[in-house]
Amino acid sequence: MTTDPAPRLSRTDIARRAALDLPDGGIVNLGIGIPALCSNLLPEGVELRYHAENGILGFSEMDTKLDGDPNIMDAGGNFPKLVPGMAFFDSVESFGLIRGGHIDVTGPRRTTGLR
């Protein structure tokens, strides 16, 4: 019988640690799941703008209420807090921003191995 060598981190603990690596003033694509938690766990004084794959740019954090506008959600079903200067566009432009290097941090992407 083996024992677990260390206690497991919670989703919040993982997101809090990941938030420490985000560049102050950057534009970050949060992705779905644990990465989306990072927006509300930034260290004091760090300001970021966020991007969502489905075509939202410029929000500052996720709204923790579950009763947001169903027409304004990120790809994971989270509600971004609306702020002046936000932009909405289609997913083609959204992924063009990522491919073009205009987003400072994006999550890891799986590849199929095909070239």
C-alpha distances in whole Angstrom, upper triangle without the diagonal:
4,7,10,12,15,17,18,22,24,27,30,28,28,31,32,31,33,36,36,37,40,43,46,48,47,46,43,42,39,37,35,32,31,34,36,35,36,40,39,37,40,40,44,47,45,47,46,47,45,45,44,44,46,49,49,50,50,48,47,44,43,44,41,44,43,46,47,50,48,51,49,45,43,41,38,41,41,44,46,48,51,53,57,57,54,54,53,54,52,49,51,52,49,47,50,50,46,47,50,48,50,46,45,41,40,36,34,36,34,36,36,37,40,43
4,7,9,12,14,15,19,21,24,27,25,24,28,29,28,29,32,33,33,36,39,42,45,43,43,40,38,36,34,33,30,28,31,33,32,33,37,36,34,36,37,40,43,41,43,43,44,42,42,41,41,44,46,46,47,47,45,44,41,40,41,39,41,41,44,45,48,46,48,47,43,41,39,36,38,38,42,43,45,49,50,54,54,51,51,51,51,50,46,48,49,46,44,47,47,43,44,47,45,46,43,42,38,36,33,31,33,31,33,34,35,38,41
4,6,9,10,12,16,19,21,24,22,22,25,26,25,27,30,30,31,34,37,39,42,41,41,38,37,34,33,31,28,26,29,31,30,30,34,34,31,33,34,37,40,39,41,40,42,40,40,39,40,42,45,44,45,45,43,41,38,37,39,36,39,38,42,43,46,44,47,45,41,39,37,34,37,36,40,41,43,46,48,51,51,49,49,49,49,48,45,47,48,45,43,46,45,42,43,46,44,45,42,40,36,35,32,30,32,31,33,34,35,39,41
4,6,7,9,12,15,18,20,18,18,22,23,21,23,26,26,27,30,33,36,39,37,37,34,33,30,29,28,24,22,25,28,26,27,30,30,27,30,30,33,36,35,37,36,38,36,37,36,36,39,41,41,41,41,39,38,35,34,35,33,35,35,39,40,42,41,43,41,38,35,34,31,33,33,36,37,39,43,44,48,48,45,46,45,46,45,42,44,45,41,40,43,42,38,40,43,40,41,38,36,33,31,28,27,29,28,31,32,33,37,39
4,7,9,12,16,18,20,18,17,21,22,20,22,25,25,25,29,32,34,37,36,36,33,33,30,30,28,25,23,25,28,26,26,30,30,27,29,29,32,35,34,36,35,37,36,37,36,37,39,42,41,41,41,39,37,35,34,36,34,36,36,40,41,44,43,45,42,39,36,35,32,35,34,37,37,39,43,44,47,47,45,46,46,46,46,43,44,45,41,40,43,41,38,40,42,39,41,37,35,32,31,28,27,29,28,31,33,33,37,39
4,6,9,12,15,17,14,14,18,18,17,19,22,22,23,26,29,31,35,33,34,31,30,28,27,26,23,20,23,25,23,23,27,26,23,25,25,29,32,30,33,32,34,33,34,34,35,37,39,38,38,38,36,34,31,31,33,30,33,33,37,38,41,40,42,40,36,34,33,30,32,31,34,34,36,40,41,44,44,42,43,43,44,44,41,43,43,39,38,41,40,36,38,40,38,39,35,33,29,29,26,25,28,28,31,33,33,37,39
4,7,9,13,14,12,13,16,16,16,18,21,21,22,25,29,30,33,32,33,29,29,26,26,24,21,18,21,23,21,21,25,24,21,23,24,27,30,29,31,31,33,31,33,32,33,35,38,36,36,36,34,32,29,28,30,27,30,30,34,35,38,37,39,37,34,31,31,28,30,28,31,32,34,37,38,42,42,40,41,41,42,42,39,41,42,38,37,40,39,35,38,40,37,38,34,32,29,28,25,25,28,28,31,33,34,38,40
4,7,9,11,10,10,13,14,14,15,18,19,20,23,26,28,31,30,30,26,26,23,22,21,17,15,17,20,17,18,22,21,19,21,22,25,28,27,29,28,30,28,29,28,29,32,34,33,33,33,31,29,26,25,27,24,27,27,31,32,34,34,36,34,30,28,27,24,26,25,28,29,31,34,36,39,39,37,38,38,39,38,35,38,38,34,34,37,35,32,34,37,34,35,31,29,26,25,22,22,24,24,28,30,31,34,37
4,7,8,6,6,10,10,10,12,15,16,17,19,23,25,27,26,26,23,23,20,20,18,15,12,14,16,14,15,18,18,15,18,18,22,25,23,25,25,26,25,26,26,27,29,31,30,30,30,28,25,23,22,24,21,24,25,28,29,32,31,33,31,27,25,25,22,24,22,25,25,27,31,32,35,36,33,35,35,36,36,33,35,36,32,31,34,32,30,32,34,32,32,28,26,23,22,19,20,23,23,27,29,31,34,36
4,5,5,6,9,10,11,12,14,16,18,19,23,24,27,26,25,22,21,18,18,16,13,10,13,14,12,13,16,15,13,16,18,21,24,23,24,23,25,23,24,24,25,27,29,28,28,28,25,23,20,19,20,18,21,21,25,25,28,28,30,28,24,23,22,19,21,19,22,23,24,28,30,33,34,31,32,32,34,34,31,34,34,30,30,33,31,29,31,34,31,31,27,26,23,22,19,20,23,23,27,29,31,34,36
4,6,5,6,9,10,11,12,15,16,17,21,22,24,23,22,19,18,14,14,12,9,6,9,11,8,10,13,13,12,15,17,20,23,21,22,21,22,20,21,20,21,23,25,24,24,24,22,20,17,16,18,15,18,18,22,22,25,25,27,24,21,19,19,15,17,16,19,19,21,25,27,30,30,28,29,29,30,30,27,30,30,27,26,30,28,25,28,30,28,28,24,23,20,19,16,17,20,21,25,27,29,32,34
4,5,5,6,9,10,10,13,15,16,19,20,22,21,21,18,18,14,15,14,11,8,10,10,7,8,11,10,8,12,14,17,19,18,19,19,20,18,20,20,22,24,25,24,24,23,20,18,15,14,16,14,17,18,21,21,24,24,26,24,21,19,19,16,18,16,18,18,19,23,24,28,29,26,28,28,30,30,28,31,31,27,27,30,28,26,29,31,28,28,24,23,19,19,17,19,22,23,27,30,32,35,36
4,5,5,6,9,10,11,14,15,19,20,23,22,22,19,19,16,17,16,13,10,11,13,10,10,13,12,9,12,13,16,19,18,20,19,21,20,22,22,24,26,28,26,26,25,23,20,17,17,19,17,20,21,25,25,28,28,30,27,24,22,22,19,21,19,21,21,22,26,27,30,31,29,30,31,32,33,30,33,33,29,29,32,29,27,30,31,29,28,25,23,20,20,18,19,22,24,27,30,32,35,36
4,5,5,6,9,10,12,13,17,19,21,20,20,17,17,14,14,14,11,7,9,11,9,9,13,13,10,12,14,17,20,18,19,18,20,19,20,20,22,24,26,24,24,24,22,20,17,17,19,18,21,22,26,25,28,28,29,26,23,20,20,18,20,18,21,21,22,26,27,30,30,28,29,29,30,30,28,30,30,26,26,29,27,24,26,28,26,26,22,20,17,16,14,15,19,20,24,26,28,31,33
4,5,5,6,9,10,11,15,16,18,17,17,14,14,11,12,12,10,6,6,8,6,5,9,9,7,9,12,15,17,15,16,15,17,15,17,17,19,21,23,21,20,20,18,16,13,13,16,15,19,20,23,22,25,25,26,23,20,17,18,15,18,15,17,17,19,22,23,26,26,24,25,26,27,27,25,28,27,23,23,26,24,21,24,26,23,23,19,18,15,14,13,15,18,20,24,27,28,31,32
4,6,5,7,10,11,14,15,18,17,18,15,16,13,15,15,13,10,9,11,8,6,9,9,5,7,8,12,15,13,15,15,17,16,19,19,22,24,25,23,22,21,19,16,14,14,17,16,20,21,24,24,26,27,28,25,22,20,21,19,20,18,19,18,19,23,23,26,27,25,27,27,29,30,28,30,30,26,26,28,26,24,27,28,25,24,21,19,16,17,15,18,21,23,27,30,32,34,35
4,5,5,7,10,13,15,18,17,18,15,16,14,16,17,15,11,11,13,11,9,12,12,9,9,10,14,16,14,16,16,18,18,20,21,23,26,26,25,23,22,21,18,17,18,20,19,23,24,28,27,29,30,31,28,25,22,23,21,23,20,22,21,22,25,26,29,28,27,28,29,31,31,29,31,30,26,26,28,26,23,26,27,24,24,20,18,15,16,15,16,20,22,25,29,30,33,34
4,5,6,7,11,13,16,14,15,12,13,11,13,14,13,9,8,11,10,7,10,12,9,9,11,14,16,13,15,14,16,15,16,17,19,22,23,21,20,20,19,17,15,16,19,19,23,24,27,26,28,28,28,25,22,19,20,18,21,19,20,19,21,23,24,27,26,24,25,26,27,28,25,27,26,23,22,25,22,20,22,24,21,21,17,15,12,12,11,13,16,19,22,26,27,30,30
4,5,5,9,10,13,12,13,11,12,10,13,15,14,11,9,10,9,5,8,9,6,5,7,11,12,10,11,10,13,13,15,16,19,22,22,20,18,17,16,13,12,14,17,17,21,22,25,24,26,26,27,24,21,18,20,18,20,18,19,17,18,21,21,23,23,21,23,24,26,27,25,27,26,22,22,24,22,19,23,23,20,20,16,14,11,13,12,15,19,21,25,28,30,32,33
4,6,8,10,13,13,15,13,15,14,17,18,17,14,12,14,13,9,11,12,9,7,7,10,12,9,12,12,15,15,18,20,22,25,25,23,21,20,19,16,15,17,20,20,24,26,29,27,30,30,31,27,25,22,23,22,24,21,22,20,21,24,23,26,25,24,26,27,29,30,28,30,28,25,25,27,24,22,24,25,21,21,18,15,13,15,15,17,21,23,26,30,31,34,34
4,6,9,12,11,13,11,13,13,15,18,17,14,12,14,14,10,12,14,12,10,10,13,14,11,13,12,15,15,17,19,21,24,24,22,20,19,19,17,16,18,22,22,26,27,30,28,30,31,31,27,25,22,22,22,24,22,23,21,22,24,24,26,25,24,25,26,28,28,26,28,26,23,23,24,21,19,21,22,18,18,15,12,10,12,12,14,18,21,24,27,28,31,31
4,6,9,8,9,8,11,11,14,16,17,14,11,13,13,9,10,12,11,8,10,12,12,9,10,8,11,11,13,16,18,21,21,19,17,15,15,13,14,16,20,21,24,26,28,26,27,28,28,24,22,19,20,20,22,20,21,18,19,21,20,22,21,20,21,23,24,25,23,25,23,20,20,21,18,16,19,19,16,15,12,9,8,10,11,14,17,21,24,27,28,30,30
4,6,5,8,9,12,13,16,19,20,18,14,16,16,12,12,15,14,10,11,13,11,8,9,8,10,12,14,17,19,22,21,19,17,15,16,14,15,18,21,23,26,28,30,28,29,30,29,26,24,21,22,23,25,22,23,20,20,22,20,22,20,20,21,23,24,26,24,25,23,20,21,21,18,16,19,19,15,14,11,8,8,12,14,16,20,23,25,29,30,32,31
4,6,9,10,14,15,18,21,22,20,16,17,17,13,12,14,13,10,10,11,8,5,6,6,9,12,15,18,21,23,22,20,16,14,15,12,14,17,20,22,26,28,29,27,28,30,29,25,24,22,24,24,25,23,22,19,19,20,18,19,18,18,20,23,25,27,26,27,24,22,22,23,19,19,21,21,17,15,13,10,11,15,17,20,23,26,29,33,34,35,35
4,7,9,13,15,18,21,22,21,17,17,18,15,13,15,15,12,13,13,10,7,5,5,7,10,13,17,19,22,20,17,14,11,13,11,13,17,20,22,25,27,29,26,27,28,27,24,23,21,23,23,25,22,21,18,17,18,16,16,15,15,17,20,22,24,24,25,22,19,21,21,17,17,20,19,16,13,12,10,11,15,17,21,23,27,29,33,34,35,35
4,6,10,12,15,19,20,19,15,15,17,13,12,15,15,12,14,15,13,9,8,5,6,8,10,14,16,19,17,15,12,10,12,11,13,16,20,22,25,27,28,25,26,27,26,22,21,18,20,21,23,20,20,17,17,18,16,17,15,15,16,18,20,22,21,22,19,16,17,17,14,13,16,15,12,10,8,6,8,11,14,17,20,23,25,29,30,32,31
4,7,10,13,16,18,18,14,14,16,13,11,15,16,14,16,17,16,12,10,6,5,5,7,10,13,15,14,12,9,8,10,10,12,15,18,21,23,25,26,23,23,24,23,19,18,15,17,18,20,18,18,14,15,16,15,16,14,12,13,15,16,18,17,18,15,13,14,14,11,10,14,13,11,8,5,5,7,9,12,16,17,21,23,27,28,29,29
4,6,9,13,15,14,10,10,13,10,9,13,14,12,15,17,16,13,11,7,6,5,6,9,11,14,13,11,9,9,10,10,11,13,17,19,22,23,24,22,22,22,22,18,16,13,14,15,17,16,16,13,15,16,16,18,16,14,14,16,16,18,16,17,16,12,13,14,11,10,13,14,11,10,6,6,5,6,9,12,15,18,21,24,26,27,27
4,6,9,12,12,9,9,12,11,10,14,15,14,18,20,19,16,14,10,9,6,5,6,7,11,11,10,9,10,11,12,12,13,16,18,21,21,23,20,21,20,19,16,14,10,11,12,15,13,15,13,15,16,17,19,17,14,14,14,15,15,13,15,14,10,10,13,10,8,12,13,12,10,7,8,6,5,7,11,12,16,18,21,24,25,25
4,7,9,9,5,5,8,8,8,11,12,13,16,19,19,15,14,11,10,7,7,7,9,11,12,11,11,12,11,11,10,10,14,15,18,18,21,18,19,19,19,16,13,9,10,10,12,11,13,11,14,16,17,20,18,16,16,16,17,17,15,17,17,13,13,16,14,12,15,17,15,14,11,11,8,7,7,11,12,16,19,22,24,26,26
4,7,8,6,6,10,10,11,14,15,16,19,22,23,19,18,15,13,10,9,7,7,10,12,12,13,14,14,14,13,12,16,17,19,18,21,19,19,18,18,16,12,9,8,8,11,11,13,13,16,18,19,22,21,18,17,16,17,16,13,16,16,12,12,16,14,12,15,17,16,16,12,13,10,8,7,9,10,13,16,19,22,23,24
4,7,6,6,9,11,12,14,16,17,21,24,24,21,20,17,16,13,12,9,9,11,14,14,15,17,15,16,14,12,15,15,17,16,19,17,18,17,17,15,12,8,7,5,9,9,12,13,16,19,21,24,23,20,19,18,19,18,15,18,19,15,15,19,18,15,18,21,20,19,16,17,14,11,9,12,12,14,17,20,23,24,26
4,6,6,7,10,12,13,14,16,20,23,24,21,21,18,18,15,14,12,13,15,17,17,18,19,17,17,14,12,15,14,16,15,19,18,19,18,19,17,14,11,10,7,10,10,13,14,17,20,22,26,25,22,22,21,22,21,19,22,22,19,19,22,21,19,22,24,23,22,19,19,16,14,11,13,14,15,19,21,24,26,28
4,5,5,7,10,11,11,14,17,20,22,19,19,17,17,15,15,14,15,17,19,18,19,20,18,17,14,13,15,14,17,17,20,20,22,21,22,20,16,14,13,10,13,12,15,15,18,21,23,26,26,23,24,23,24,24,21,24,24,21,20,24,22,20,22,25,23,23,19,18,15,13,11,13,15,16,20,23,25,28,29
4,5,6,8,10,10,12,15,18,19,16,16,14,14,11,12,11,13,15,17,16,16,16,15,14,12,11,15,15,18,18,21,20,21,21,21,18,15,12,12,10,13,12,14,14,16,19,20,23,23,20,21,21,22,22,19,22,21,18,18,21,19,16,19,21,19,19,15,15,11,10,8,11,13,16,19,22,24,27,28
4,5,6,9,10,12,15,18,19,16,15,13,13,10,11,10,12,14,15,14,14,14,12,12,9,8,11,11,14,14,17,16,18,17,18,15,12,9,10,8,10,8,10,10,13,16,17,21,20,17,18,18,20,20,18,21,21,17,18,21,19,17,20,22,20,19,16,16,13,12,11,14,16,18,22,24,27,29,30
4,6,6,7,10,13,16,17,15,15,14,14,12,14,13,16,17,19,17,17,16,14,12,9,8,11,10,13,14,17,16,19,19,20,17,14,12,13,11,12,10,12,11,13,17,18,22,22,19,21,21,23,23,22,25,24,20,21,24,22,20,24,25,23,22,18,18,15,14,13,16,18,21,24,27,30,32,33
4,5,5,6,10,13,14,12,12,11,12,10,13,13,16,18,19,17,16,15,13,11,9,9,12,12,16,17,20,19,21,21,22,19,16,14,15,14,15,12,14,13,14,17,18,21,21,19,21,21,23,24,22,25,24,20,21,23,21,19,22,24,21,20,16,15,12,13,12,15,18,21,24,27,30,32,33
4,6,6,10,12,13,10,10,8,9,8,11,12,15,17,17,14,13,12,10,7,5,6,10,11,14,16,18,16,19,19,20,17,14,13,15,14,15,11,12,10,10,13,14,17,18,16,18,19,21,22,21,24,22,19,20,23,20,19,22,23,21,19,15,15,13,14,14,17,20,23,26,29,32,33,34
4,6,9,11,13,11,11,11,12,12,14,15,19,20,20,17,16,15,12,9,6,7,9,9,12,15,17,16,19,20,21,18,16,15,17,15,16,12,12,11,11,14,15,18,20,18,20,21,24,25,24,27,26,22,24,26,23,22,26,27,24,23,19,18,17,17,17,21,23,26,29,32,35,37,37
4,7,9,11,10,11,11,14,13,16,17,21,22,23,20,19,17,15,12,9,10,13,12,16,18,21,20,23,24,25,21,19,18,20,18,19,15,16,14,15,18,18,21,22,21,23,24,27,28,26,29,28,24,25,28,25,23,27,28,25,23,20,18,16,17,17,20,23,26,29,32,34,37,37
4,6,8,6,8,9,12,12,16,18,21,23,23,20,18,16,14,11,10,12,14,15,18,21,23,22,24,25,26,23,21,19,21,20,21,17,18,15,15,18,18,20,21,20,22,24,26,28,26,29,27,24,25,27,23,22,26,26,23,21,18,16,15,16,17,20,23,26,29,33,34,37,37
4,6,6,9,11,14,16,19,21,24,27,26,23,21,19,17,14,13,15,18,18,21,24,26,25,28,29,30,26,24,23,25,23,24,21,21,19,18,21,20,23,23,23,25,27,29,31,30,32,30,27,28,29,26,25,28,28,25,23,20,18,17,19,19,22,26,29,32,35,37,39,39
4,6,9,12,15,17,21,23,26,28,28,24,22,19,18,14,14,17,18,18,22,25,27,26,28,30,31,27,26,24,27,26,26,23,22,20,19,21,19,22,23,23,26,28,30,33,32,34,32,29,30,31,28,27,30,30,27,25,22,20,19,22,23,26,29,32,35,39,40,42,43
4,6,10,13,16,20,22,26,28,27,23,21,18,17,13,14,17,19,20,23,26,28,26,28,30,31,27,26,24,27,26,27,24,23,20,18,20,18,20,20,21,24,26,29,31,31,33,30,27,29,30,26,26,29,28,25,23,21,18,19,21,23,26,29,32,35,39,40,42,42
4,7,10,13,16,19,22,25,24,20,18,15,14,11,12,15,18,19,23,25,27,25,27,28,28,25,23,22,24,24,25,21,21,18,17,19,17,19,19,19,21,24,26,28,28,29,27,24,25,26,23,22,25,25,22,20,17,15,15,18,19,22,25,29,32,35,37,39,38
4,7,10,14,17,20,22,20,17,14,11,11,8,10,14,16,18,21,24,25,23,24,26,26,22,21,19,22,22,23,19,19,15,14,15,13,15,15,15,18,20,23,25,25,27,24,21,23,24,20,20,23,23,20,17,15,13,14,16,19,22,25,28,31,35,36,38,37
4,6,10,13,16,18,17,14,11,9,9,6,9,12,15,17,20,22,24,21,22,24,23,19,18,16,19,19,20,17,17,13,13,14,12,14,13,13,15,17,20,22,21,23,20,18,19,20,16,16,20,19,17,14,11,10,11,13,15,19,21,25,28,31,33,34,34
4,7,10,14,15,14,10,7,5,6,5,8,11,14,17,20,21,22,19,20,21,20,16,16,14,16,17,18,16,15,11,11,12,10,12,11,9,11,14,16,18,18,20,17,14,16,17,14,14,18,17,15,12,10,10,11,13,15,19,21,24,27,30,32,33,33
4,7,10,12,11,8,6,5,5,6,8,10,13,16,18,19,20,17,18,19,18,14,13,10,13,14,15,13,12,9,11,11,11,13,12,10,11,12,14,16,15,17,15,12,14,15,12,12,16,16,14,12,9,10,10,10,12,16,18,21,24,27,29,30,30
4,7,9,7,6,4,6,7,9,10,11,15,17,20,20,21,18,18,18,16,13,12,9,10,12,14,12,12,10,12,13,13,15,13,10,9,10,11,12,11,13,12,8,10,12,9,9,13,14,13,10,8,10,10,9,11,15,16,19,21,24,27,27,27
4,6,6,5,7,9,9,12,11,11,14,17,18,18,19,16,16,15,14,11,9,6,7,9,11,10,11,9,12,13,15,16,15,11,11,10,10,11,9,12,11,8,9,12,11,10,14,15,15,13,10,13,12,10,11,14,15,18,20,23,25,26,26
4,5,7,9,12,13,15,15,15,17,20,21,20,21,19,18,16,15,13,11,7,6,9,12,12,14,13,16,16,18,20,18,14,12,11,10,9,6,9,9,6,7,10,10,9,12,14,14,13,11,14,13,10,11,13,13,15,17,20,23,23,23
4,6,10,13,13,16,16,15,17,19,20,19,20,17,15,14,12,10,9,6,6,9,11,12,12,12,15,15,17,19,17,14,11,9,8,7,5,9,9,7,9,12,12,12,14,16,17,16,14,17,16,14,15,17,16,18,20,22,25,25,26
4,7,10,11,15,15,15,17,20,21,20,21,17,16,15,12,10,10,8,9,12,13,13,13,12,15,14,15,16,14,10,8,5,5,5,5,8,7,5,8,10,10,11,14,15,16,14,13,16,16,14,16,19,18,21,22,24,27,27,27
4,7,8,11,12,12,14,17,19,18,19,15,14,14,12,9,9,7,9,12,13,12,11,9,11,10,11,13,11,7,6,5,7,9,9,12,10,8,11,13,11,12,16,16,16,14,12,15,15,14,16,19,19,22,24,27,30,30,30
4,6,9,11,13,15,18,20,21,21,17,16,17,15,12,12,10,12,15,15,14,13,10,11,10,10,11,9,6,5,7,8,11,11,13,11,9,12,13,10,12,15,15,14,11,10,12,13,13,16,19,20,23,25,28,30,31,30
4,6,9,12,14,17,19,20,21,17,17,18,17,13,13,12,15,17,17,15,13,10,10,9,8,8,7,5,6,9,12,15,15,17,14,12,15,16,13,14,18,17,16,13,11,13,14,15,17,21,22,25,28,31,33,34,33
4,6,8,10,14,15,17,17,14,14,16,15,11,11,10,14,15,15,12,10,6,6,6,6,9,8,6,9,10,13,16,16,19,17,14,17,18,16,16,20,20,19,16,14,15,15,15,17,21,23,26,28,31,34,35,35
4,7,10,12,15,17,18,15,16,18,18,14,14,13,16,16,16,13,11,8,7,8,7,10,11,9,12,14,17,20,20,22,20,17,20,21,18,18,22,22,20,17,15,15,15,16,18,21,23,27,30,33,35,36,36
4,7,9,12,14,15,13,15,17,17,13,12,11,14,14,14,10,9,6,6,9,9,13,14,12,14,16,19,20,20,23,21,18,20,22,20,19,23,24,22,19,16,16,15,16,17,21,23,26,29,32,34,36,36
4,6,9,10,12,10,12,14,15,11,10,9,12,11,11,7,6,4,5,9,11,15,16,13,15,16,19,20,20,23,22,19,21,23,21,20,24,25,24,21,18,19,17,17,17,21,22,25,28,31,34,35,36
4,5,8,9,8,10,12,14,11,10,11,14,13,11,8,5,5,5,9,11,15,17,15,17,17,20,22,22,25,24,21,24,26,24,24,27,28,27,25,22,22,21,21,21,24,26,28,32,34,37,38,39
4,6,9,9,12,14,16,14,12,13,16,14,12,8,8,9,9,13,15,19,21,18,21,21,23,25,24,28,27,24,26,29,27,26,30,31,29,27,24,24,23,22,22,25,27,29,32,35,38,39,41
4,6,7,10,12,15,13,12,14,17,15,12,9,8,10,10,13,16,20,22,19,21,21,24,25,25,29,28,25,28,30,29,28,32,33,32,30,27,28,26,25,25,28,29,31,35,37,40,41,43
4,6,9,10,13,12,11,13,15,13,10,8,8,11,12,15,18,21,23,20,22,21,23,24,24,28,28,25,27,30,29,28,32,33,32,30,27,28,26,25,25,27,28,30,33,35,38,40,41
4,7,8,11,11,11,14,16,15,11,10,8,12,12,14,17,21,23,20,21,20,23,24,24,28,28,25,28,31,29,29,33,34,34,31,29,30,28,27,27,30,30,32,35,37,41,42,43
4,6,9,8,8,11,14,13,10,8,6,8,9,10,14,17,19,16,18,16,19,20,21,25,24,22,25,27,26,26,30,31,30,28,26,27,26,25,25,28,29,31,34,36,39,40,41
4,5,5,7,11,14,14,11,10,7,9,10,10,14,16,18,15,16,14,17,18,19,23,23,21,24,26,25,26,29,30,30,27,25,27,26,25,26,29,29,31,34,35,39,39,40
4,5,6,10,12,12,8,9,8,11,13,13,17,19,20,17,17,14,16,17,17,21,21,20,22,25,24,25,28,29,29,27,25,28,26,25,25,27,27,29,31,33,36,37,38
4,6,10,12,13,10,11,9,11,13,12,16,17,18,15,14,11,13,14,15,18,19,17,20,22,22,23,26,27,28,25,24,26,25,24,24,27,27,29,31,32,36,36,37
4,7,10,11,9,9,6,7,9,9,12,14,15,11,11,9,12,13,14,17,17,15,18,20,20,20,24,25,25,22,20,23,22,21,22,25,25,27,29,31,34,35,36
4,7,8,5,5,5,6,10,11,14,17,17,13,13,11,13,13,13,17,17,14,17,20,19,19,22,24,23,21,19,21,20,18,19,22,21,24,26,28,31,32,33
4,5,5,5,6,7,11,12,15,17,17,13,13,11,12,12,11,15,15,12,14,17,16,16,19,21,20,19,16,18,17,15,15,18,18,20,23,25,28,29,30
4,6,7,10,11,14,16,18,21,20,16,15,13,13,12,10,14,15,12,13,16,16,15,18,20,20,19,16,19,17,14,14,16,15,17,20,22,25,26,27
4,6,9,11,14,17,19,22,22,18,18,16,17,16,14,17,18,15,16,19,19,18,20,23,22,21,18,20,18,15,14,16,16,18,21,22,26,27,29
4,7,9,13,15,18,21,21,18,18,16,17,16,15,19,20,17,18,22,21,20,23,25,25,24,21,23,20,18,17,20,20,21,24,26,29,30,32
4,6,10,12,15,19,19,16,17,15,17,18,17,20,20,17,19,22,21,20,23,25,24,23,20,21,19,17,17,20,20,22,26,28,31,32,34
4,6,9,12,16,17,13,15,14,16,17,17,21,20,18,20,23,21,21,25,26,25,23,20,22,20,19,19,22,23,25,29,31,34,35,36
4,6,9,12,13,10,12,12,15,16,17,20,19,16,19,21,19,19,23,24,23,20,17,19,18,17,18,22,23,25,28,31,34,35,36
4,6,10,12,10,12,13,17,19,20,23,21,19,21,23,21,22,25,26,25,22,19,20,20,20,21,25,26,29,32,34,37,38,39
4,7,9,7,10,11,15,18,19,22,20,18,21,23,20,22,25,25,24,21,19,21,21,21,23,26,27,30,33,36,39,39,40
4,6,6,10,12,16,19,20,23,20,19,22,23,20,22,25,25,24,20,19,20,21,21,23,27,28,32,34,37,40,40,40
4,6,9,12,16,19,21,23,20,19,22,23,20,22,26,25,24,20,19,21,22,23,26,29,30,34,36,39,41,42,41
4,6,10,13,17,19,20,17,16,20,20,17,19,22,21,21,17,16,18,20,21,24,27,28,32,34,37,39,39,38
4,7,10,14,15,17,15,13,17,17,15,17,20,20,19,16,15,17,18,19,21,25,25,29,31,33,36,36,36
4,7,10,12,14,11,11,14,15,13,15,18,17,18,14,14,17,18,18,21,24,24,27,29,32,34,34,33
4,7,10,12,10,9,13,14,13,15,18,18,18,16,15,18,19,18,20,23,23,26,28,30,32,32,32
4,7,8,7,7,11,11,11,14,16,16,17,15,15,19,19,18,20,23,22,24,26,28,30,30,29
4,6,6,6,9,10,11,13,15,16,17,16,16,20,20,18,20,22,20,22,23,25,28,27,27
4,5,5,6,8,10,11,12,14,16,15,14,18,17,15,16,18,16,19,19,21,24,23,23
4,5,5,6,9,10,10,12,14,14,14,18,18,16,18,19,17,19,19,21,23,22,21
4,6,5,6,9,10,10,12,11,12,16,17,15,18,19,18,20,21,23,25,24,23
4,5,5,7,9,10,11,10,10,13,14,12,14,16,15,18,19,21,24,23,23
4,5,5,6,8,10,10,10,13,13,11,13,14,12,15,16,18,20,20,19
4,5,5,6,8,9,10,13,14,13,15,16,15,18,18,20,22,21,20
4,6,5,6,5,6,10,11,11,14,16,15,18,19,22,23,23,22
4,5,5,6,6,9,9,8,10,12,11,15,16,19,20,20,19
4,5,8,9,11,12,10,13,13,12,15,15,17,18,18,17
4,6,8,11,12,12,15,16,15,18,18,21,22,21,19
4,6,7,9,10,13,14,14,18,18,21,22,22,21
4,6,9,10,14,16,16,20,21,24,25,25,24
4,6,7,11,13,14,18,20,23,24,25,24
4,7,10,13,15,18,20,24,25,26,25
4,7,10,12,16,18,22,23,24,24
4,7,9,12,15,18,20,21,21
4,6,10,13,16,18,20,21
4,7,10,13,15,17,18
4,6,10,12,14,15
4,7,9,11,13
4,6,8,9
4,5,8
4,6
4
